[in-house]
Each structure stands twice: as C-alpha cells, then as structure tokens.
Amino acid sequence: MKQIRAIFRTFLFVSATLGLYAIWWVVHFFVPNKIYWRQVIFGLWTLSFVRISGMKIEVIGTPPKPPFFLVSNHLSYTDIGALRVVAKGVFVAKSEVNGWPVAGRICRDMGTIFINRKNRRDIPRAGREILERLDAGEGVIVFPEGTSTKGETVLPFNSSFMQFAAERDLPVSYAAVTYRVPDGEPPASNYVCWWEDISFFAHLHRLFKLREYTAIVTFGDEPVHDHDRKALAAELTRRVAEKFIPVL
C-alpha cells in the first residue's frame, strides 16, 4: 500500500509541477505584472506539494507580511512548502540547484535567488539581489545554516548571509520549523528530514510513503536588528534555537 501511495503521489507531483510551469510559461508572455503572476504560480505549486505529500501545517505566532527578510532552520525541501504557504516569499538556494535538469530552470523562473556558498565573492551579489526583491515588495526566505539537518539541534547561522542586512540595518524576521508524524509511522527524522546522502527523488519516494505528517512553524515575536553581522547571526541562531522543537 505504501509503495502504491508513493508512486501515485510522485505522478501527481510531477504532473502538477510540469502543468503549473507550462501555464506560467505561456501566460507570462502576456500578463503585465510578471512578478505577481510568478507569485501566484509559485503559491499554487507549494500548495499542491503540501496537499499531495500529506502535509498538515500548524502555525505558532504571526508570519511576517511582505516585504520581509526571514531566516529559518533547515530540515528538508519540505520546508519550502511549509514556509511558503504561510509566508509569501521567494527563497535563497545553493547554486548547485540551478544546475539540476528541469528543476533548476523551474526554480530560477519561480524567483529563486541562487548563491555560491563556496565563493565568498558571490555573497555580496546575492545580497544585492535580495535587496532588489525587498525593494520590489517581495519577501525573501533564507536558510543560513547552509545545509539541511536531521533535526536534533539548530546549527550556527553563517554570518556572511547577514552582511547586507547588518549594513542596511534591515529587520530580520525568524522562524523555527519542525516535523511530527502520527503514531505508527516511520520517524520524521528519516522520512521528512533530508540529511542522508541520497538523491532528491529517492528521498521524495520515501516521504510519499507517509500517510501524513505535520509541519510546525513557529515565528518569532519581533524582528532582530544589529549592525554587526556576527552578532546578528548569533542572536538569530539563539532565538531560532529557543523556538525549535527537536524532530523525533
């Protein structure tokens, strides 16, 4: 039964992804407000993923309204669905994603900002692009741990991601994401969190075997300011860790 569920959901996910992208690609030639149209399609895609995968979302606190700069811990690609459904923004992703066949093009067209974390010279360029998105009225979401984890703890945030925010005295919102599965299901730390050295589709097939799972998104009370990027990163790490519930 679980195998059948996973195969069926994979078919729905691929169909929804390609179908929505095809609609976006055709219509974007004609609509005057291309940013709004992209936001609509990206929102529909994340909502479709949430429903297809069996995700339920529990929100604690108040999500920020665009424009915002939001940081969060990172557990899996499922974080994108959990956060985007409740906080309307685009994401910052590692540059490797940009090179993925088909998926890289779709992510790029959906407004993803790519950053080469191995090249420190690329960080200022990404910072300028983030500011451009904020000035255009969009929200931006980043995972400054730099990698996804098993969900045991929150890793220290990379202060280089905070350089442009510190220089501009930008208010930084924050959130903590965790996951739960019903009794009798395999552990969320393995079936939802993507930290093992396996491919995206191999892990997605595993995720789709779950009957359902719950994403708990806890938003901070107030944004954080600091002109010192290292102090800003440390304070955000501390606050997210306070809100974080370890994954079981």
N, C-alpha and C positions, 0 to 999 in steps of 0.2 A: 504493500500500500504506500509506504514512504517513497519508494522508487518511482511509482506511478505519479505521486503528487509532485515530486521534484521534476520529473520530465515534463509534466503538464505546465507547471509554473514557469519552467525555463522557456517553453514555447510561447506562453503568454508574455513573458518579459521581453523576449527578443522581438516579438510581433509588435508590442506596444512601443518599444524603443524605436524600431525602424519606421513604424507607421507615423508616430508623432514627429519624428525628424523629417520624414518626407513631407508632411503637412507644413512644417515650419519652412522647409527649403523652398517649396512652391510659393507659399503666401508671402514670404519675406521680400520677394521682389516687388510686391505691390503695396504693402502697408507702409504708411509714412513713419510711424513710430516703431522702429525696428527693435528698440530696447524693450518696449512694453510687450511686443509680440514674442520676443525671446523669453521674457519673464513668464508669460502665460504658458508657453510650451514646456519650459523647464519645470514650472509648477505642476503641470499635468503629468509630466514624466515621473517626478518624485512621488506624487500621489499614487500613480499607478504602481510604482515599485512597492510602496508601503502596503497597498492592498493585496497585490499579487503575492508578496512574501509572507503575508500573515502578521505583519507588524501592527501592534497597538501602541499608541503613544500616550504617555502620562506626562503632563507639563506641570512643573512646580515653579512658581514665580511668574514674572511677566516678561515675555520676549521683547526685545527692542524693536522699534519701528525704523524703517529706512529713512535716511541713510544711517548706517551704523557699521562699526568695525567690531566683530565678535570673535573671541578666541574660545576654543574648547579642547578638552582632551580628545584623543582619537583612538577608537577601538576597531573600526571596520568601515568599509564603504557604506554600510547601513546608516552610519552617522549622517551621511548626506541626506537621506530620506527623512530621518528623524528631525534634523535641524531645519531643513528647507521647508517642510510642511508648516512649521510654526514660526519661522523667521525668514522672511522673504529676502534672500540674498544670493550672491554668487560665491564660488569657492576658490580658494588658492590651493593648487595641487602641485605635486612634484613634476618636474619637466619630463620624466620618463613616460608619464601618462599620455603626453602629447604625441608620443611616437607609437602608441598602440594602434593596430589596424582598426579602422572604422571608429572605434570608441574614442580615439584621440581626436578625430575630426569632429565628432559629435560634441565632446566636452568643450572643445575650443569654440565651436559655434554657439554653445549654450552659455558662453561668457566666462568660462573658467580662466583664471589667471595662473599661468604656469611659472614656476620658479626653479632654477637650478640650484639646489641647496649645497652642491659641491663647489660651486663657483660663487664666492662671496661678492664678486663684482656684479652678479646678476640681481642681488638683493635690492640695491637702490633702484634698478629698473623696475622690478616688481612693485616696489613701494610707490613709485610714481604712478604706475598703472592702477594700484589700489586707490590712490588719492583721486585719480580721474573718475573712477567708478563712484566714489563717495560724492564727489562734486556733481555727478550726474544724477544723484539721488538714489543710488543703489546701496544695498547692504553688502558687506563683504565678510566672509567667514573663513577663518584660518585655523589650522591645527598646528600650533607651534612646538609640540613635542617632536615633530619631524618624522614620526613613524607611528604605526598603529601598535597597540599593545594587547596583552592578554586580559587586562582589566584588573590587575592586582593593586596597582597604585598609579599615580599621575607622575610622569617623568618631568624633569625640569624643562621649562619652556626655553626655547632658543631665543636669546636676547636680540639676535640680528633681525628677527621678524618684527621687533618693536622699535627699530631705529627711526623709521619715518614717523611713527606715532609719537615718540618722545620728542622729536624735533618740532613737530607741529602742535604739541600739547593736545593730541587727539584723545577724546574719551574712548576708552576701550571697554566694551561690554564682555561678559564672560558667561560660560555655561559649562555644566558637567553632564556627561552622557554616560548612562549605564544600561544594562540589559538584564531581563529576567525571563525565564521560561517556565511554563506550568510544570507541576509535579509529574514525574514520569517521563519527561522529555530529556534528551541529552543536554549536557551543561552548555550554558550560553558562552562560557569562556572558550569553547572549542567550535561550537556551531554558529555563533554570531560574530565573535571577535576574530579578526583575520590577522594573525600574527605568525602562523607557521609558514614554512617555505613551500607553499602550494600555489597553483595558479588561481587566477580570479574565478574562472568557470568551475574549477574543481571545488573551490570553497562555496561558490554560489549554489552548486548542486547539493552540497551538504546543508547549507542554510535552508534551501527549499524543501528539505525533508521534514523540517519542523512544522508541526501543525499550526502553531502560532508562537509569538514571542512579544515581549513588551519592552519598548524603549522608554526610559525615564530620563527626561531632560529637565535639569534644574538650572534656572537662570539666576545670576547674581542680582543683588538688590540695586546697586549703583555702579556706574562705570568707574574705571580707575584712570587717573591721570598721573604722569610723572615725566619730568624732563630727562631723567636718567634711564636709558633703555634697559640696563641690567637690573636696576631697582624695580622698574615696571614689570619686567619678565618675572622676577622673583615674587613680587606681590601677586601677580595674576596666577602664578603656579600655586601659591599658598591658598588663595581664595577658591580656585577650582578644586584643589585637593580637599578643602573643607566641605565642599558640596558633594564631592564624589562618593558614590556608594560602590564598593568593590563588586566585580562581577563574580558570580558563583558558578 
